[in-house]
């Protein structure tokens, strides 16, 4: 048991002593367990004498014994105090020798108690947008484009925006060809923005067989430093122009995408768009209640967790900006701001974890599977996503944590007051996109 304690806010510093006899007794029990499995010349398995085991394994057995007895003391202490650790304690037992009493100290932070939160006094805004039929028309047009056929045009046809131009090109800077600036029979979708700004615009209006120069300027932030900001000339020849021919919007097209009629397809699109509106509005409400909780709930924070969150954010920033020149980086590390952000994340994480646990929020296996399926659907090879989570339990735990927080927020929103605000769809999505 502990003989001394020092408590400051959420930080605990305690001292304890383990007698030499208790240590030896615990080490001997561990050695006896070793003896059941160890094989040594001259002895039958499981029959190695304790004194022989001590000669070979005493140091490691003592290490395990110390860990066990310290953990026993700590567990009894936190059970008696009714506190919860915020992280692994730091242990110190400098100067101890085998055969003597072990004096040690432990330092650790504990989790704060969540104050009562009266959600009924919180009001959030629910933004409601009426479905614009123009969005249905846009979705239908995108379906037609996805089913379009690129047909070759004759020599009289002039390339237009959206066409596919099959070209040869060779680039020069100061009349010298540069590496990577040449290709044959390249398929370029005009208007796609795949090439340097201005390149595709200068293809428009030309016909099959035309040979001409395209003059452009590489962007100042271009990835190849030797080309960044340079004026360039490309020799271009057009071999083919293909125009996308869109299918008719009729029941046959609707059947190709899984619906019996155009009307049924339109209704399906309306349902999807309505669901998207609802999802965006829900995200807005989650963000709003998070702001309220961060501002209104008073909570002491374990410095251990804040430091961990801060260090993780800094490591991620350094990884993302490892090759970024300080002069070119748009976002610079601001220590004061980042620490404040870390404190906010820790505070909200503690609130959601505690409130969610108290109110029976849980992440089911179906929740996890649906989240992984949704993420996998965004990748060309979904199998890689499933394998990633199967091989990375930490990543799966992080996903579970994010889902728990989202479900806790949604549960909180059932207890708050809401006021509806009618907005245009573009306003709803614009506000959400900047977060």
C-alpha positions in Angstrom: 0.0 0.0 0.0 1.0 3.6 -0.5 2.7 5.4 2.4 2.6 8.9 1.0 0.5 10.9 -1.5 0.5 14.3 -3.0 -2.5 15.5 -5.0 -2.8 18.6 -7.1 -6.0 18.9 -9.2 -5.9 15.8 -11.5 -2.3 15.0 -10.9 -1.3 12.4 -8.3 2.1 11.6 -6.9 2.3 8.6 -4.5 5.0 6.7 -2.8 5.0 3.0 -1.7 7.2 0.4 -0.2 7.3 -3.3 -1.0 9.1 -5.4 1.6 12.0 -7.6 0.6 10.1 -10.7 1.9 7.0 -9.9 -0.1 9.1 -9.3 -3.2 11.0 -12.6 -2.8 7.7 -14.5 -2.1 6.1 -13.0 -5.3 9.3 -13.7 -7.3 9.4 -17.3 -6.1 5.8 -17.9 -7.2 6.7 -16.6 -10.6 9.9 -18.8 -10.6 7.7 -21.9 -9.8 5.6 -21.1 -12.8 8.8 -20.9 -14.9 9.8 -24.3 -13.4 6.6 -26.0 -14.8 7.7 -25.2 -18.4 11.5 -24.8 -18.4 13.8 -27.5 -19.6 17.3 -27.8 -18.0 19.9 -30.5 -18.5 20.0 -33.0 -15.6 16.4 -32.3 -14.4 13.1 -33.6 -15.5 10.6 -31.2 -16.9 8.8 -29.4 -14.1 11.3 -30.7 -11.4 13.9 -28.0 -11.5 14.8 -26.9 -7.9 13.9 -23.4 -6.8 17.4 -22.5 -5.9 18.6 -23.4 -9.5 15.8 -21.4 -11.0 16.8 -18.4 -8.8 20.4 -18.6 -10.1 19.2 -18.3 -13.7 15.9 -16.4 -13.7 15.8 -14.4 -10.4 16.3 -11.0 -12.1 13.5 -11.4 -14.6 11.2 -12.9 -11.9 11.9 -9.9 -9.7 11.0 -7.6 -12.5 7.7 -9.3 -13.0 7.1 -9.4 -9.3 7.7 -5.7 -8.9 5.3 -4.8 -11.7 2.6 -7.1 -10.3 2.9 -5.8 -6.7 3.0 -2.1 -7.8 0.0 -2.7 -10.0 -1.8 -4.4 -7.1 -1.1 -1.4 -4.9 -2.2 1.0 -7.6 -5.4 -0.9 -8.4 -6.4 -1.0 -4.7 -5.7 2.7 -4.4 -7.8 3.8 -7.4 -10.6 1.4 -6.3 -10.6 2.9 -2.9 -10.4 6.5 -4.1 -13.0 5.8 -6.9 -10.8 7.5 -9.5 -9.8 6.5 -13.1 -6.4 6.8 -14.7 -6.0 9.1 -17.6 -2.9 7.2 -18.8 -0.1 4.9 -17.8 1.6 6.0 -14.6 5.3 6.9 -14.5 7.2 4.7 -12.1 10.5 5.4 -10.4 12.5 3.1 -8.0 16.0 4.3 -8.4 18.7 2.8 -6.2 16.8 -0.5 -5.4 18.8 -3.7 -5.0 17.7 -7.4 -4.9 17.2 -8.4 -1.3 16.2 -5.0 0.0 12.9 -3.3 0.5 11.7 -1.6 -2.8 10.8 2.0 -2.3 9.0 3.5 -5.4 7.0 6.4 -6.6 4.2 6.7 -9.1 3.0 9.8 -10.9 -0.2 9.8 -12.9 -3.2 11.9 -14.0 -6.8 10.9 -13.4 -9.9 11.5 -15.5 -12.2 14.3 -14.3 -15.8 13.8 -13.3 -18.3 15.1 -15.8 -20.5 17.8 -14.4 -24.2 17.5 -15.0 -25.2 18.8 -18.5 -28.7 20.0 -19.0 -29.2 19.5 -22.7 -32.7 20.8 -22.6 -31.3 24.3 -22.1 -29.3 24.1 -25.3 -30.9 25.3 -28.6 -29.3 24.5 -32.0 -30.3 25.5 -35.5 -31.6 23.0 -37.9 -31.1 24.2 -41.5 -33.8 23.1 -43.9 -33.4 23.5 -47.6 -36.0 22.8 -50.2 -35.0 20.4 -53.0 -34.2 22.3 -56.2 -35.4 20.3 -59.2 -32.5 21.7 -61.1 -30.3 19.4 -59.0 -32.3 16.5 -60.3 -31.8 17.6 -63.8 -28.0 17.9 -63.2 -27.9 14.4 -61.8 -29.8 13.1 -64.8 -27.4 14.8 -67.1 -24.4 13.3 -65.2 -26.0 9.8 -65.7 -26.3 10.5 -69.4 -22.7 11.6 -69.5 -21.6 8.5 -67.7 -23.3 6.4 -70.4 -22.1 8.5 -73.3 -20.1 7.1 -76.3 -17.0 9.0 -77.6 -17.5 8.9 -81.4 -14.8 9.9 -83.8 -15.4 13.1 -85.8 -14.4 13.9 -89.4 -11.7 16.3 -90.6 -14.1 19.3 -90.7 -15.1 19.1 -87.1 -13.6 21.6 -84.7 -12.6 20.5 -81.2 -14.9 21.7 -78.5 -15.0 21.8 -74.7 -15.7 18.3 -73.4 -14.3 16.5 -76.4 -11.4 14.0 -76.3 -8.5 15.1 -78.5 -5.9 12.4 -79.4 -2.6 14.4 -79.7 1.1 14.3 -80.0 2.9 17.0 -78.1 6.5 18.0 -77.3 7.4 20.8 -74.8 10.2 23.3 -75.0 11.6 25.9 -72.5 13.9 28.4 -74.0 13.8 26.3 -77.2 15.2 23.3 -75.4 13.1 20.1 -75.0 12.6 19.2 -71.3 12.3 15.7 -69.7 8.7 14.4 -69.4 7.3 17.0 -71.8 6.6 14.6 -74.7 3.9 12.1 -75.5 2.4 10.3 -78.6 -1.3 9.6 -79.1 -2.3 11.1 -75.7 -6.0 11.2 -75.0 -6.8 14.6 -73.5 -10.3 15.5 -72.3 -10.7 19.2 -73.2 -11.9 21.2 -70.2 -10.8 18.6 -67.7 -8.0 20.8 -66.3 -5.6 17.8 -66.5 -2.9 19.9 -68.3 -1.2 23.2 -67.5 -3.7 26.1 -67.3 -4.3 27.5 -70.8 -3.1 24.4 -72.7 -6.5 22.8 -73.3 -8.1 26.1 -74.2 -5.7 26.4 -77.2 -6.7 23.0 -78.5 -10.4 24.1 -78.8 -11.3 25.2 -82.3 -8.6 23.1 -84.1 -9.3 20.2 -86.4 -7.8 16.7 -87.1 -4.4 17.0 -88.8 -3.7 20.5 -87.5 -0.1 21.1 -86.3 0.4 24.2 -84.1 2.1 25.6 -81.1 0.6 26.0 -77.7 2.2 28.7 -75.5 1.7 28.5 -71.7 3.3 29.4 -68.4 4.0 26.7 -65.8 2.5 27.6 -62.4 4.9 29.1 -59.8 4.1 26.2 -57.4 4.7 23.5 -60.1 6.1 20.3 -58.6 9.1 20.3 -60.9 11.3 23.2 -59.7 13.2 23.5 -63.0 9.9 24.3 -64.7 8.0 26.3 -62.1 7.1 29.7 -63.4 8.7 29.1 -66.8 7.3 30.1 -70.2 6.9 27.0 -72.3 6.0 26.2 -75.9 4.4 22.9 -77.0 4.4 21.5 -80.5 1.0 19.8 -81.0 -0.5 17.6 -83.6 -4.1 16.4 -83.5 -4.7 12.8 -84.7 -8.4 12.3 -83.6 -11.2 14.2 -82.1 -14.0 12.3 -80.3 -17.2 13.9 -79.3 -19.3 12.4 -76.5 -22.7 11.5 -77.7 -25.2 11.4 -74.9 -28.0 8.8 -74.9 -31.6 9.8 -74.8 -33.3 10.3 -71.4 -35.9 7.5 -71.6 -37.1 4.5 -69.8 -34.4 2.3 -71.5 -31.7 4.5 -69.9 -33.5 4.3 -66.6 -33.5 0.5 -66.8 -29.7 0.5 -67.4 -29.2 2.1 -64.0 -31.7 -0.1 -62.2 -35.0 1.7 -62.5 -38.1 0.8 -64.5 -39.0 4.3 -65.7 -37.5 7.9 -65.9 -40.1 8.9 -63.2 -38.8 6.2 -60.9 -35.2 7.3 -61.5 -36.1 10.9 -60.8 -37.8 9.9 -57.5 -34.7 7.9 -56.5 -32.5 10.9 -57.2 -34.8 13.1 -55.1 -34.6 10.7 -52.2 -30.8 10.6 -52.4 -30.6 14.4 -52.5 -33.0 14.8 -49.7 -30.9 12.4 -47.6 -27.8 14.4 -48.5 -29.5 17.6 -47.3 -30.4 15.9 -44.1 -26.8 14.6 -43.5 -25.3 18.0 -44.1 -27.8 19.7 -41.7 -27.1 17.0 -39.1 -23.3 17.7 -39.4 -24.1 21.4 -38.9 -26.0 20.7 -35.7 -23.2 18.4 -34.4 -20.7 21.2 -35.0 -23.0 23.7 -33.2 -23.5 21.5 -30.1 -19.7 20.9 -30.0 -19.1 24.6 -29.9 -21.7 25.0 -27.1 -20.1 22.1 -25.0 -16.6 23.5 -25.5 -17.7 26.9 -24.4 -20.2 26.1 -21.6 -19.0 22.9 -19.9 -16.3 23.6 -17.2 -13.9 20.6 -17.0 -10.4 20.2 -15.6 -8.2 18.5 -18.2 -5.5 15.8 -17.5 -2.2 17.4 -18.7 -1.1 13.9 -19.8 -3.9 13.7 -22.4 -3.4 17.3 -23.6 0.3 16.7 -24.1 -0.4 13.5 -26.0 -2.9 15.2 -28.3 -0.6 18.2 -28.8 2.4 16.0 -29.7 0.3 13.9 -32.1 -0.9 17.1 -33.9 2.6 18.4 -34.1 4.0 15.1 -35.5 1.3 15.0 -38.1 2.0 18.7 -39.0 5.7 17.9 -39.4 5.0 14.9 -41.6 2.6 16.8 -43.8 5.0 19.8 -44.2 8.3 17.9 -44.3 9.1 19.1 -47.8 7.5 22.5 -47.5 9.5 25.7 -47.6 8.6 28.0 -44.7 8.0 30.8 -47.2 5.6 28.8 -49.3 3.7 27.1 -46.5 0.2 28.6 -46.2 -0.3 27.2 -42.7 2.4 27.6 -40.1 2.6 26.0 -36.7 1.4 28.4 -34.0 2.2 26.8 -30.6 -0.4 28.8 -28.6 -3.2 28.1 -31.0 -2.4 24.4 -31.5 -2.2 23.8 -27.7 -5.6 25.5 -27.3 -7.0 23.3 -30.1 -5.5 20.2 -28.4 -7.2 21.2 -25.1 -10.5 21.6 -27.0 -10.3 18.2 -28.6 -9.4 16.5 -25.3 -12.2 18.3 -23.5 -14.8 17.3 -26.1 -13.5 13.8 -26.3 -13.9 13.4 -22.5 -17.4 14.9 -22.5 -18.6 12.6 -25.3 -17.0 9.5 -23.9 -18.4 10.0 -20.4 -21.9 11.2 -21.5 -22.1 8.4 -24.1 -21.2 5.8 -21.6 -23.6 7.1 -19.0 -26.4 7.1 -21.6 -25.9 3.7 -23.1 -24.3 4.7 -26.4 -22.5 1.8 -28.0 -20.9 1.0 -31.4 -22.2 -2.3 -32.7 -20.5 -4.6 -35.1 -23.0 -3.5 -37.8 -22.0 0.1 -37.2 -18.3 -0.8 -37.8 -19.1 -2.9 -40.9 -21.2 -0.2 -42.5 -18.5 2.5 -41.8 -15.8 0.3 -43.4 -18.1 -0.5 -46.4 -18.8 3.2 -46.9 -15.0 3.9 -46.8 -14.2 1.0 -49.1 -16.7 2.2 -51.7 -14.6 5.3 -52.2 -11.6 3.3 -53.4 -10.9 1.5 -56.7 -9.9 -1.7 -54.8 -12.2 -2.1 -51.7 -10.3 -5.2 -50.6 -7.4 -3.1 -49.6 -9.5 -1.2 -47.1 -10.8 -4.4 -45.4 -7.3 -5.8 -45.2 -6.0 -2.5 -43.7 -8.5 -2.7 -40.8 -8.0 -6.4 -40.3 -4.2 -5.9 -39.9 -4.4 -2.6 -37.9 -6.3 -3.0 -34.7 -5.3 0.6 -33.7 -6.9 2.0 -36.8 -10.1 -0.1 -36.1 -10.1 1.3 -32.5 -9.8 4.9 -33.9 -12.7 4.2 -36.2 -14.8 2.8 -33.4 -14.0 5.9 -31.3 -15.1 8.3 -34.1 -18.3 6.3 -34.5 -18.9 6.4 -30.8 -18.5 10.2 -30.7 -20.8 10.7 -33.6 -23.5 8.4 -32.1 -23.1 10.3 -28.7 -23.6 13.6 -30.5 -26.6 12.3 -32.4 -28.0 11.0 -29.1 -27.4 14.4 -27.5 -29.3 16.1 -30.3 -32.4 14.2 -29.4 -32.4 16.1 -26.0 -31.7 19.6 -27.1 -34.2 22.2 -28.5 -34.1 22.9 -32.2 -35.2 25.8 -34.3 -35.6 25.5 -38.0 -34.0 27.9 -40.4 -34.9 27.8 -44.1 -31.9 28.2 -46.4 -31.0 27.7 -50.0 -29.3 24.4 -50.9 -26.1 26.1 -52.1 -25.9 28.0 -48.8 -26.2 24.8 -46.8 -23.5 23.0 -48.8 -21.2 26.1 -49.0 -21.1 26.5 -45.2 -20.4 22.9 -44.7 -17.6 22.7 -47.3 -15.5 25.3 -45.4 -15.4 23.4 -42.2 
